[in-house]
Amino acid sequence: MGAIASDDSADVDPSAFMGQGSIEQSTGINPGLVVLIVVLGALLIFGLGNYFLYQYAQKNLPVKRKKPVSKKKLKKEKLKGGVRPAGD
């Protein structure tokens, strides 16, 4: 009986099933999806890196000092305010 079953399967032409959609071939991963995942992963890593670097800098870097105001600017501000400079 086993010999009869193997003879029956030999009569079927495998090319008869091609193009009918009954047998699907694996085409692999979609290249567009791979590019999308890589780009989104890079953006995510970049964003998280910036966030943690910002947090680290806020905790560990000293406070930025203000520039000293020049005497000329102080004199102008006093004149605008109506106070006469000391030397005049």
Sequence and secondary structure as in RCSB ss.txt:
>XXXX:A:sequence
MGAIASDDSADVDPSAFMGQGSIEQSTGINPGLVVLIVVLGALLIFGLGNYFLYQYAQKNLPVKRKKPVSKKKLK
KEKLKGGVRPAGD
>XXXX:A:secstr
 HHHHHHHHHTS GGGGTTSSSS     S HHHHHHHHHHHHHHHHHHHHHHHHHHHHHHS         HHHHH
HHHHHHT   TT 
